[in-house]
Amino acid sequence: MKKLRLLVFVLFVTSINTSFSQFIDTSWITCYTNKFDPAFSFKTNNIDTCTTSIDVKVTYKGRPSYVYWSDGYSTIDRTINYSGKYQLYFFDSANCADTSVTLNVTLKGGLIYTYTGNGTNEVTICQGNSAYLYAYHSEEIVWNTGETSSNILVNKAGKYFAKSKGNKSCVSVSDTITVNVVTPKQLSVKVTGKTDFCYGDSCILEVNTTDSNIYWTPYYNYGKKIVVKQSGIYTVYYKDPTYGCGIYSDSVIVNVNTPQVFSICMVTNDSATGKNKIVWKPQSWVTNYQVYRETSVSGEFELIGELKGASNEFFIDTTSKPRTRAYTYYVNAFDSCGNSAIENQYYRHTTLHLTASLGVTGENNLNWSDYWGIYPINTYNIYRSNQGGAFKKIASVSASVKSFSDYEAPNGTNRYKIGIDAVTDCNSTKEELNSNIVAFGILSSDELQRPTISINPNPTNGKFTLSGISIGTKVQVYSMTGLLIEELNASESGYYSVEHLAAGIYLIQTGSNFMQKLVKE
């Protein structure tokens, strides 16, 4: 009995290695029987299907000693994965074989292999990311998304599979790939305070999570709450610790009103008053201007005037004495927050100071100091006025030269000034900046600036007279800071009134005369 079973096994193995459609040699079987009456669960023993496998179940009678299939299987019920002819053998105790059932199988469904980048049929991605799904088959495939390429890029959670049409419209379907999408927790930022504030103030930003896997941009702070003092676009980034998925919160825009740097255009000699005139370009964001002048200590400045309102564009330093020395100034401009830039003090201007001396051969010698605050300065212009006439340019010298001798001065009284043609911050065209005036001849510099009109009474309680002017001459009233308050026309009576003005000191200018002080009590 043992020898017979060994021979059967060897014959079956040989059959498997050659072809499933080949049967074992049955010549050794000496007897046959039909007593087991086996039958398959199918309606027919000729199976033609579009699937890739079939499950075979067998019904039979009695109790066989052992069972063999022609391809080597020794279990009665089984799964068939290949096309072919399958013979089933039932043996009784006498080794008689029941060979009454044969199954012919034709499988037309080709297997489609699907897989992901990690080699499995399941992949997890972060929200906003994508993953490739792959499929392999000898024929054209169609994914359940409608795409026909061998690999597809997906970014949504779901079940994905591919199918293929084989011969005679048989359809093969792949295994299903599961795609999971991880959505990190949504972040929101709470703001305490205003997001548009003055320099020196702050606001508080707080994120709605206690998770430690967060950080702020642009400061890369990891705390739940931060204090913001600078302008910027602030967001919070969260990273899921399990899958590494990240998400940003909505942005919070913070605007800090930082004071702007302000600089003056120039300091020139005012032709009307003979005083220093500080000039700048008005800025709409300014609420008030403060004018500073250097003291007798280098680098130390004192406040000499303040002007309210953005439209102011100059200040006359009525206490200056331009004929005696050069002066250095800067202007501090304040915004609506009451702040000013500390850098303003570095945008200083130092005036031209012109001095004169008579040469041993009668020439008029001029010497002046550098003007500081405008760059570059290329040329200094020398102007002369004879006998009170208009100033005319008589020479120009390089900015590296600081002296000039006039050997051709005409007879009579001669006045001089130095000018600079410069492009300033106030405009894109050149405007001239002037030094103080010096004089040679009969009149001294004091006599040249002596007014030709008189004010009576001065001080006054509101009404006064002007003598020495002609009818129709324009009379202008200025504040001590150089602001024009009003204009009056000269009258025949010579009477004027400033009763409506507050008590204080004012400057009166008539025509081209120098300004005179008027005290209103």
Beta strands, then each sheet from edge to edge (+ up, - down):
strand 1: 39-40
strand 2: 46-49
strand 3: 54-56
strand 4: 58-59
strand 5: 66-69
strand 6: 78-80
strand 7: 84-91
strand 8: 97-107
strand 9: 113-116
strand 10: 122-126
strand 11: 131-136
strand 12: 141-143
strand 13: 151-154
strand 14: 158-160
strand 15: 162-165
strand 16: 171-173
strand 17: 177-182
strand 18: 189-192
strand 19: 196-198
strand 20: 203-207
strand 21: 214-217
strand 22: 225-228
strand 23: 232-239
strand 24: 246-248
strand 25: 252-257
strand 26: 266-269
strand 27: 276-279
strand 28: 288-294
strand 29: 301-308
strand 30: 314-317
strand 31: 328-334
strand 32: 349-350
strand 33: 354-358
strand 34: 364-368
strand 35: 379-386
strand 36: 392-398
strand 37: 403-406
strand 38: 414-423
strand 39: 430-434
strand 40: 438-440
strand 41: 454-456
strand 42: 463-467
strand 43: 474-479
strand 44: 484-489
strand 45: 495-497
strand 46: 504-510
strand 47: 516-520
sheet 1: 1+ 4-
sheet 2: 2+ 8+ 7- 5+
sheet 3: 3+ 6-
sheet 4: 9+ 11- 13+
sheet 5: 10+ 17+ 14-
sheet 6: 12+ 15- 16+
sheet 7: 18+ 20- 22+
sheet 8: 19+ 25+ 23- 21+
sheet 9: 19+ 25+ 23- 24+
sheet 10: 26+ 27- 30+
sheet 11: 29+ 28- 31+ 32-
sheet 12: 33+ 34- 37+
sheet 13: 36+ 35- 38+ 39-
sheet 14: 36+ 35- 38+ 40-
sheet 15: 41+ 42- 45+
sheet 16: 44+ 43- 46+ 47-
end
